[in-house]
């Protein structure tokens, strides 16, 4: 069984690659970032590290802004 932090890392890497390659799928990159944030929020809550939770909640909101402006 995969851990939330590992899955979050994979989705974050894929999202970053999609946006960095500038191949016209930036919206999809932000979706991958949001999925990553959800897994990291879950991970932070599971280990009671609220700094990770707060950081990824902020990133989640920033990614929603990104989706709004790219859609």
C-alpha positions in Angstrom: 0.0 0.0 0.0 1.3 3.4 -1.0 1.7 6.2 1.5 0.0 9.6 1.1 3.3 11.4 1.0 4.6 9.2 -1.8 1.5 9.6 -3.9 1.5 13.3 -3.3 5.1 13.5 -4.4 4.4 11.7 -7.7 1.4 13.9 -8.5 3.5 17.0 -7.7 6.3 15.9 -9.9 3.9 15.2 -12.8 2.2 18.6 -12.3 5.5 20.4 -12.3 6.6 18.7 -15.5 3.4 19.4 -17.3 3.7 23.1 -16.5 7.4 23.3 -17.1 7.3 21.7 -20.5 4.8 24.3 -21.6 2.9 21.9 -23.9 -0.4 23.6 -23.6 -1.8 21.5 -20.7 -1.3 24.0 -17.8 -4.8 23.4 -16.5 -4.0 19.7 -16.1 -0.8 20.6 -14.3 -2.8 22.5 -11.7 -5.2 19.6 -11.3 -2.2 17.3 -10.6 -0.9 19.9 -8.1 -4.3 19.9 -6.3 -4.3 16.1 -6.1 -0.8 16.3 -4.6 -2.0 18.9 -2.1 -4.9 16.7 -1.0 -2.6 13.8 -0.4 -0.1 16.0 1.5 -2.9 17.4 3.7 -3.9 13.9 4.5 -0.3 13.0 5.3 0.2 16.0 7.5 -3.0 15.3 9.4 -2.0 11.6 9.8 1.4 12.5 11.4 -0.1 15.6 13.2 2.3 18.0 11.4 0.1 21.0 11.0 2.8 23.0 9.2 2.5 20.6 6.2 -1.3 20.9 6.4 -1.2 24.7 6.4 1.3 24.9 3.6 -0.6 22.6 1.4 -3.9 24.3 2.2 -2.3 27.5 1.0 -0.9 25.8 -2.1 -4.4 24.3 -2.7 -5.9 27.7 -2.7 -3.2 29.1 -5.0 -3.8 26.2 -7.4 -7.5 26.9 -7.5 -6.6 30.5 -8.5 -4.3 29.0 -11.2 -7.2 26.9 -12.5 -9.5 29.9 -12.5 -7.1 32.0 -14.6 -6.2 29.2 -17.0 -9.7 28.1 -17.7 
